Amino acid sequence: MGFHLSSILRAKQFLQLSSSAAGKAASNVPNGCLAVYVGEFQKKRFIIPISYLNQPIFQDLLSQSEEEFEYHHPMGGLTIPCKEDLFHDVICSLNQP
């Protein structure tokens, strides 16, 4: 399992940019996790382990997010523009051993 430097740098940049906007919401996120907002119209908040950021399938979602929002996420946290069902499928596949 290799690390993709560009993905790590993007995540680090995002976390630095959103730290001031996260405010109180960040205190609800356990260490080693981050909040993401998922959905096409209604955004739902999910707490995911940061280890997902290194997974190729999750990096595809990050690329979609970067294409749509660049680093300006309207919810104040990482926003992933996909259907909630697809996100659930991705998370389920990442949770399987």
PAVO-479635 format. One record per residue: x, y, z negated of N, C-alpha, C, CB in turn; residue in three letters; residue number from 1. Coordinates in pm, whole numbers, plus 32768, in hexadecimal, padded with zeros to 4 digits. Each point is the difference from the previous one (the first is absolute). Glycine has a CB too. Example, Ala and Ser with C-alpha at 12.3 -4.5 7.8 and 13.67 -1.06 7.14 Angstrom:
   n_u   n_v   n_w  ca_u  ca_v  ca_w   c_u   c_v   c_w  cb_u  cb_v  cb_w  residuo  num
  8527  7DC7  7CF4  7FA7  8077  8000  805A  8078  8000  7F43  7F8B  7F83      ALA    1
  809A  80DE  80C5  8052  8077  7FFA  7FB3  806D  7FB7  8076  7FC1  80D7      SER    2
END
This chain:
   n_u   n_v   n_w  ca_u  ca_v  ca_w   c_u   c_v   c_w  cb_u  cb_v  cb_w  residuo  num
  8056  7F8B  8000  7FAA  8075  8000  805A  807B  8000  7F44  7F85  7F85      MET    1
  80BE  80C3  80EA  8054  8076  800A  7FB1  807F  7FE9  8092  7F86  809D      GLY    2
  7FB4  80DF  7F3B  7FC0  8081  7FEB  800F  8053  807E  802E  7FF7  7F08      PHE    3
  7F69  804C  811E  8005  805C  8071  8016  808B  7FC7  7F67  7F6E  808F      HIS    4
  810E  80C7  7F8A  8026  8081  7FC7  7F9E  806E  8025  80EE  7FB8  8008      LEU    5
  7EE4  8049  8075  7FA4  806B  8027  7F7E  7FFA  7FB2  8064  7FFE  80E4      SER    6
  7F6A  7F8A  7F00  7F84  7FF3  7FB2  8015  802D  7F71  7FB8  7F43  8091      SER    7
  80B9  809A  7F37  801E  8028  7F77  800E  8097  7FF7  8071  7F24  7FD7      ILE    8
  7FD2  8117  808B  8010  8092  8001  7F7A  8046  8011  80E6  7FE5  805E      LEU    9
  7EC3  7FE4  7FF7  7F7B  803B  8012  7FB0  7FF9  7F7F  8004  7FC0  80F2      ARG   10
  8002  7FCD  7ECC  7FB7  7FF1  7F82  8036  805F  7F97  7FD2  7F0F  8036      ALA   11
  80B3  80FE  7FC4  803D  805A  7F9E  7FD7  8090  801D  80C4  7F63  7FE6      LYS   12
  7F3E  80C4  809A  7FD7  8088  8024  7F6F  8017  7FDB  80A7  8002  80BC      GLN   13
  7F04  7F9B  7F61  7F74  800D  7FDD  7FEE  8012  7F6A  7FC3  7F75  80C6      PHE   14
  8082  8038  7EED  7FF0  8007  7F6F  802F  8087  7FCA  801F  7F08  7FF2      LEU   15
  804B  8130  8048  8030  8082  7FD4  7F9B  806D  8024  80EE  7FB2  801A      GLN   16
  7ED8  8045  805F  7FA0  8065  802B  7F7E  7FF9  7FB2  8066  7FF8  80E1      LEU   17
  7F71  7F90  7EFC  7F7D  7FF3  7FC0  8006  8005  7F68  7FBA  7F7A  80C3      SER   18
  80BD  808B  7F04  8009  7FFC  7F6E  7FBB  8078  7FC0  80D7  7F83  8014      SER   19
  7F33  80F1  802A  7FBD  8075  7FC7  7F69  7FF9  8015  80CF  8087  8027      SER   20
  7F05  7F3F  8049  7F71  7FF7  801D  7FBD  7F90  7FB1  802D  805B  80E3      ALA   21
  801F  7F45  7EF3  7FC6  7F8B  7FBE  7FC9  8023  7F77  809E  7F6F  807C      ALA   22
  7FA6  80EA  7F3C  7FD1  8031  7F7F  7FD6  7F92  7FA0  7FB8  80CA  8074      GLY   23
  7FCE  7F42  7F59  7FCD  7FA1  7F9E  7FEC  7F76  803A  7F94  80BC  7F8C      LYS   24
  804D  7F3A  80F4  7FE6  7F7E  803D  807A  7FA5  7FF4  7F5F  806B  809F      ALA   25
  8118  7FCE  7F66  8079  7FB0  7FF7  800D  7FBC  7F79  806D  809A  80A1      ALA   26
  7F5D  7FA1  7EF7  800B  7FC4  7F7C  7FAC  7F81  7FF5  8029  80E3  7FA0      SER   27
  7F79  7F09  80BD  7FAE  7F87  8000  8040  7F8E  804D  7F38  8091  7FEC      ASN   28
  813C  7F84  804D  8042  7F9B  8051  8070  7FC1  7FAF  7FC6  807C  80D4      VAL   29
  8036  7EFF  7F1A  806A  7FBD  7FB3  8088  800C  8043  7F55  7F61  7FAA      PRO   30
  8114  8092  8008  8088  8000  8037  800C  7F90  8066  805E  8060  7F2A      ASN   31
  7FE9  7FBB  8142  8015  7F9D  8068  7F8C  7FF8  8064  8089  7F82  7F5E      GLY   32
  7F19  80DA  8097  7F8C  8000  805A  7FEC  808C  8039  7F95  7F46  7F7D      CYS   33
  8016  80C3  80E9  7FDA  8082  8033  7F6F  7FFA  802E  80EE  8033  8046      LEU   34
  7ED3  8041  7FBE  7F75  8009  802C  7FFE  801D  8095  7FB6  8051  7F1C      ALA   35
  7FF1  7F69  812A  7FE9  801C  808D  7F6A  8014  8013  80CC  7F77  8048      VAL   36
  7F11  80D9  801A  7F74  801A  8021  7FE6  7FC3  8088  7FFA  80D7  7F78      TYR   37
  7F9E  7ED5  808F  7FE6  7FB1  8078  7F71  8018  802F  80A7  7F52  7FB7      VAL   38
  7F4A  80B7  80CB  7F7B  800B  803B  8002  805F  8074  7F99  7FCE  7F24      GLY   39
  8004  8022  8131  7FF7  8058  8075  7FB7  8082  7FDE  8002  7F36  8094      GLU   40
  7F92  80BF  7F21  7FB4  8078  7FDC  7FFF  8014  7F69  7F70  7FE3  80CC      PHE   41
  805A  7FBE  7EEC  8004  8002  7F6E  8084  7FC1  7FD5  7F01  7FF2  7FED      GLN   42
  814B  8054  7FC5  8081  7FCC  7FD2  7FF1  7FBF  7F78  8079  80B2  8082      LYS   43
  7FBD  7ED5  7F71  7FFD  7FB9  7F82  808F  7FF3  7FCE  7F2D  7F81  8041      LYS   44
  80E6  8093  7F3E  8085  7FFE  7FC3  8024  7F71  7FD4  7FE3  80F0  7FB3      ARG   45
  8094  7EE4  8074  8035  7F7F  7FD9  8087  8015  7FBD  7F86  7F8C  80BC      PHE   46
  8098  8022  7EE2  8084  8000  7FC0  8049  7F85  8031  7FAC  807D  7F30      ILE   47
  80C8  7F98  810E  804B  7F90  8039  808F  8001  7FCB  7F71  8006  80CF      ILE   48
  80CF  7F85  7F2B  808E  7FFB  7FD7  8058  8042  806B  7FD5  7F2A  7F7E      PRO   49
  8092  811C  8058  8059  8040  8061  804B  7F9A  8054  8018  80C1  7F65      ILE   50
  7FEF  7EC3  806E  8043  7F97  804E  7FBB  7FEB  8088  8047  7F91  7F29      SER   51
  7F3A  8094  80E2  7FBA  7FF3  8080  803C  805A  806B  7F30  7FC7  7F83      TYR   52
  8110  80A5  8054  8038  805E  8061  806A  7FC1  8059  7FD2  80B6  7F60      LEU   53
  806A  7EDE  8073  806A  7FBE  804B  7FCA  7F94  805E  809A  8030  7F44      ASN   54
  7EE7  7FB1  80B4  7FC7  7F94  8050  7FDD  8033  808C  7FA5  7F93  7F2F      GLN   55
  8081  8022  813B  7FE7  802F  808A  7F6E  8020  801D  80C0  7F77  8044      PRO   56
  7EE4  803A  7F8A  7F72  801A  801C  7FD3  8083  7FBE  7FD5  7F08  8010      ILE   57
  8061  8115  7F7B  7FDD  807D  7FBD  8046  8076  8044  7FE0  7F84  7F26      PHE   58
  8098  8065  810E  8047  8069  8048  7FB5  802A  807E  80D8  7FA8  7FA6      GLN   59
  7EDF  7FF9  8096  7FAC  8023  8072  7F93  8064  7FD7  802C  7F1E  8066      ASP   60
  7F99  80C9  7F24  7F9B  805D  7FCD  803E  8089  7FE2  7F7F  7F3E  7F9F      LEU   61
  80FC  80C1  802B  8044  807F  7FE4  801D  804C  8081  8067  7F9A  7F33      LEU   62
  7FBA  801E  8136  8018  8042  8081  7F81  8042  8034  80B4  7F59  8033      SER   63
  7EDB  8061  7FC0  7F7F  803B  8028  7FE4  807E  7FB0  7FA9  7F1C  803E      GLN   64
  8074  80DD  7F41  7FE9  8073  7FA9  8058  8075  8029  7FC3  7F65  7F44      SER   65
  80BA  807D  80DB  805D  8069  8029  7FD3  8041  8083  80BB  7F86  7F8C      GLU   66
  7F15  8028  80D2  7FD1  8035  8080  7F89  805E  7FEE  8052  7F30  8071      GLU   67
  7F54  80AB  7F36  7F86  8050  7FEF  8014  8078  7FA6  7F7E  7F32  8023      GLU   68
  80C9  80BC  7F6D  8007  806A  7F9B  8089  8041  7FF2  7F4E  7F87  7F8B      PHE   69
  8119  803F  80B3  808A  8027  7FE8  8017  7FF8  7F69  8006  8098  80CF      GLU   70
  801F  7FD5  7EF0  8014  7FFC  7F6F  7F9C  8059  7FB8  80F1  7FD2  8024      TYR   71
  7EA2  804E  801F  7F98  8055  7FC6  7F84  7FAA  7FE9  805C  80D1  8073      HIS   72
  7F9C  7EF2  7F1A  7F93  7FA5  7FE2  7F91  804C  7FB6  80A1  7F3C  7FF5      HIS   73
  7EE5  80C3  8042  7F94  8052  7FCB  7FD3  7FDB  7F72  7FB9  801D  80E9      PRO   74
  8060  7F68  7EED  7FD1  7FD5  7F7C  8068  801C  7F93  7F78  7F4F  8070      MET   75
  80FC  80E6  7FB6  8068  801A  7F9E  8055  7F85  7FE4  7F6E  80AD  7F9C      GLY   76
  8073  7EE6  80A4  804C  7F84  7FF4  8008  7FC0  8089  7FB7  7FDF  7F10      GLY   77
  808F  7FB5  80F9  8011  7FBB  807F  7F77  7FD3  8034  80E8  7FB4  7FBE      LEU   78
  7EF5  807A  80BA  7F80  7FDE  803D  801A  7FA3  8076  7F9A  80DD  7FB8      THR   79
  8022  7EB2  8049  8011  7F9E  806B  7F7F  7FFC  8052  80A5  7F76  7F75      ILE   80
  7F64  80B1  810B  7F88  800C  8054  7FD8  7F7A  803F  803F  80ED  802E      PRO   81
  7F8F  7EB9  7F82  7FD0  7F81  8036  7F81  7FD9  7FB7  80EB  7FB7  803D      CYS   82
  7ECF  7FE7  7FFA  7F86  7FD0  7FBF  8025  7FBA  7F7E  7F8C  7FE6  80DE      LYS   83
  801D  8029  7EC2  8018  7FC4  7F7D  800E  7F68  8009  7F81  80BD  7F97      GLU   84
  8031  7F03  80C1  8008  7F6E  8010  808B  7FD6  802F  7F0B  7FF8  8035      ASP   85
  812C  8053  802B  8085  7FE1  8032  8067  800F  7F90  7FBE  804C  80E6      LEU   86
  8035  801C  7ECA  805D  8014  7F91  7FF7  7F8C  7F9E  7FED  80FB  801B      PHE   87
  7F9A  7ED9  7FC6  7FEE  7F8C  7FA7  8046  7F85  8039  7F24  805E  7FB1      HIS   88
  80CE  7F8D  80D2  8041  7F8D  8040  8098  8008  7FF3  7F41  7FEF  80A1      ASP   89
  80F4  8089  7F74  8092  8013  7FF3  802D  7FE3  7F71  7FFA  80AE  80B6      VAL   90
  7FBF  7F88  7EE8  8023  7FEB  7F74  7FF7  7F6D  7FDC  7FAF  80E7  7FC8      ILE   91
  7FE8  7ED6  8067  7FF2  7F70  7FE4  8074  7FB1  803C  7F07  8019  7FFC      CYS   92
  8121  800B  807D  8071  7FB7  803D  8083  801A  7FB4  7F8E  800F  80E0      SER   93
  8081  8067  7EE8  8079  8020  7FB4  7FFF  7FBB  7F77  8010  80DD  8078      LEU   94
  7F7A  7F04  7F54  7FF6  7FC0  7F7E  8013  7F69  8007  7F69  80B7  7FBB      ASN   95
  8095  7F11  80BC  8012  7F6E  800D  8094  7FDF  7FF5  7F32  7FED  8092      GLN   96
  80ED  7FA3  7F27  808E  7FD9  7FF2  803D  7FCE  807F  7FD2  7FCB  7F19      PRO   97
END
